[in-house]
Amino acid sequence: MYKLMIVDDEPQILEGMKRILDWERYGFVRIETCETTDEAMSRIVDLLPDIAIFDVCIGKDLGYETIRKLNEFHVPTKFIIMSGYSEFKYAQEAIRCGVRDYLLKPVERTKLQHTIEKIIVEDLHGSIGTMTSESINRDPVLNLAYDSLSKLVNRIVLMVKTEYAQNITLKSVAERFQMNSTYLGQLFLKETRMKFSEYLMAYRMLMAQDRIQTTDEKISYIAFSVGYNNLNYFYTHFQSYFGKSPSELRGK
């Protein structure tokens, strides 16, 4: 029913944004991504997505400048800007372009969810039906409501969901928060009753399961795509987590 375009020059961000919400439940039947503003310009004019999410800086280009040009073409798309910068100048320019929201990275799921729901209801004249049901607001690994988790743990969880395919570790996360990794690990364990490494592995396993069951991609490619450079290591974790091999899960 709806079409979505995500524009960012970082592939891992694009992948993370595709998975940050259950877009299909909101009625999005098509999700496209672009890594350059030139590509975004032509594809948005062709596709006419209902919603487009732009990073504020795409290479050397500014997302809101591209939105300004697209507005001149009178495309009906509703725009959202996401940015790692909180500078008022960027937000001010984005507002002048008529964007529906300006979200800081890492994008918080609940804020994005509320923005998407608002656009669907107010601009697209649709309804969100059961979109605010418990299943959407619960973490698939922890089986806990996101609003029951602290802001810190929510941010850690979001980092995993957007960067699980990369070499993310507790140490690298702690460095970004300027915290001691041991202390951060203890906080995460206390609140979730799961070690950070266990959570990361479990999320990678769920992502692998989804791709195994919905695509014909080679197992080796799927293993690499969810953050495993060592295929044997992937098979060991998969067998331990699901009690069956990837091939058995796929039914081949």
N, C-alpha and C positions, 0 to 999 in steps of 0.2 A: 504493500500500500504506500509506504513512504520510501524515499531514497535519501541516502546520507553520503556526504563527501567529507573526508578528513585529509587535511593538508599539513604536512610536517616534513622537514628534511631528515628526520631521524627515523629509520625503519622500525626500531624497537618501540618508539612512541606510537607509531601508526598501529603496530600490532597490539600494543597495550590498550589503545583507545578502542580498537575493534572488540576487545574483550571486557572492557571495564563495565559495560552494561549488557544485559540480555536484550540486544536491539530487536531481535525478532519478536519478542513479547510486546514491544512497543509498536509493532507494525512495520518495521523497516525490513523490506524484502530485498533491498540492494544496498551494499556498502562499498564505496569506491575510495581509493586512496591515491594521493599524489605527493611527490617529493619536491616539486618545483612550482613556482607561481605561474610560469608560462603554460605548463601542462594543466594546471588547475583552471586557468582562464578558459582554455579551449574545451576541456571536458565538462566544466560546469555549464557553459553555454549549450553544449550538446545534450547533457544529461538533465539539466534543470533539477538538481536535487532539492528536496524540501528543506533540508538543513545542511549547512557546511560548517565544519569546525576548522579554523585556521590557527596555526601557530603565529605569534606576532612577528617572529623573525624566521624567514625561510631562506637559508643561505644568506645572500647579501640583500635580499628583498624584504619588504615589510608587508605582513599579511593584510593590514588594513588598507594599504595602497591598492592592492589587488581587489579588495572588496569595494573600494571606491570606484574603480573602473567597471566592475561588474554591475554596480548600481546604475551606472550610466547606460548599461544595456537593458535596464529594467527587468532583470531576472527576478523571479518570485522567491528565490532562496532566502531563508532566514539564516543569519550568520552568528557564530559564536567565536570569540577569540580566546585562545589559551596562551599563557605566557609565563616564562620563568622570571619576568621582570615586574616589579610592583610600581615602577615609575609612573607618576601621574600623567606625564606626557603621552605615553602609550595608551593608557586607559582613556584619556581625553580624546585622542584621535580616533580610537575605536568607537567611542560613543557618537562622535560626529558622523561616522559612517553608518550609524544605525544598527550596530551589532546588538544582539539580544542579551549578551552577557560577556563579561571579561573574567575568565577563570585563571587563577594562578596555578602553576605546576608545582608539585605533582597534583594533577586535577583530583579533587575530592569527589568520590562517587556520588555522595548524596547531593552535593551542589549541582553536579552535572545532571543528575536525575531530575531534580526540581526544575532546572532550566529546560530540559527536554520536555517534561510534562507540561510546563507553562506554554511552550511554543506549540505543542500539539493541540492544547485546548484553546488558547487565545488566538493563535495565528493560522493554524491549519484546520480549526473548527472540528477537531476530532475528539475522541474521548480516550481516557487511559484505562478505563475498565478496571481490571484487577491488577494493574501494573504496580500498585503499592502493596501487593500481597507480601506475606512474610517471606516467601521463597526468594524474592528479589532482594530483600533487605538482610539476608543472612549470608554469612561467609560459607562457601561450599566445603571448605576444609574443616573449619572450627565448628560449623553448625551453630554459630552464635549470631545474634543480631548485630549489625554494624554499630548501631547506636548504643549498644551495651559495652562497646570497647572504648578505651581511652583514645584521645586524639592521636597520641604518639603511636599506639599500636595500629590504629587505622592507617596512619601514614606508612608504617612499615609494611603492612599488608598490601597497600596500594603499590608500593615500590616493587614488591615481589610480583604482583600481577602485571606490571608494565615492563619489568626487566628480567623475568624469569628465564628468558632465553639467553641472557648475558651471563657473565661471570660475577654474579651478585653474591656477596658473602655477608655474614654478620659484621665482620670488620669493616667492609666498605660502607655498609649502612651506618654503622656507628660513626665513622669518619665524617659522613655528611651531616650528622646531627651534632658533631663535635662532642661525642660522648665516649666513655670507656666501653669497649665491646663486651667485656665480661658483665659489667653492670647492666648494659642494655639487654643482653641475653637473659639475665635474671629477671628483669622486668617483663620481658616478653613471655618467658616461661611461667611466671607467677600469674599473669593475666589470662593466658591462653591454655596453660597446662600442656604446652607443646614447645619443644625447642625450636629455635629459628630454623635450623638445618632440617628438622623433621617437617616443618610447615612448608619450606621451600620444595623439598622432595615431593610431598603430597600434592602440592599445587602443580608441579611439573608432571606428575603422574596423571592427574585429572586432565590436563591439557593434552597429554599424549593419548590418553584413552579417547578423547573426543576426536582427535585427528585420525586415529586408527579406525574408529567406527564410522566416520563420515567421509573419508577420502581413500584413495587408492595409492597414496604416497608410500614409498619404501620405508620400512621400519628404521633403517639407518638414517634416512633423511629426517624422519619424525624425531628420532632421538637427538639429533643435532639441533633441530629447531626448538626443542624445549630445554636446551642447555647442557646436553651431554656430549662431550667430545669422545668419550670412551664408550663404545657400543656394549661391551661386556658389562660394564658398570650399570648401564641403562637396563639391560636384560635382568641383572640381579635385583635391582630395585623394583622393577616392574613385577617380576615373579613374586617377590616378597610382599608387595603391596596388594596385588590383585589375586594372588594364588594361581595364576595362569600366565602363560607366555603371551606376547603381543599377537603372535600368529593364531593362538587359540582364541583370543578375544575377538579377532577379526573373523574367525570361523573358517580359516584356510589352513 
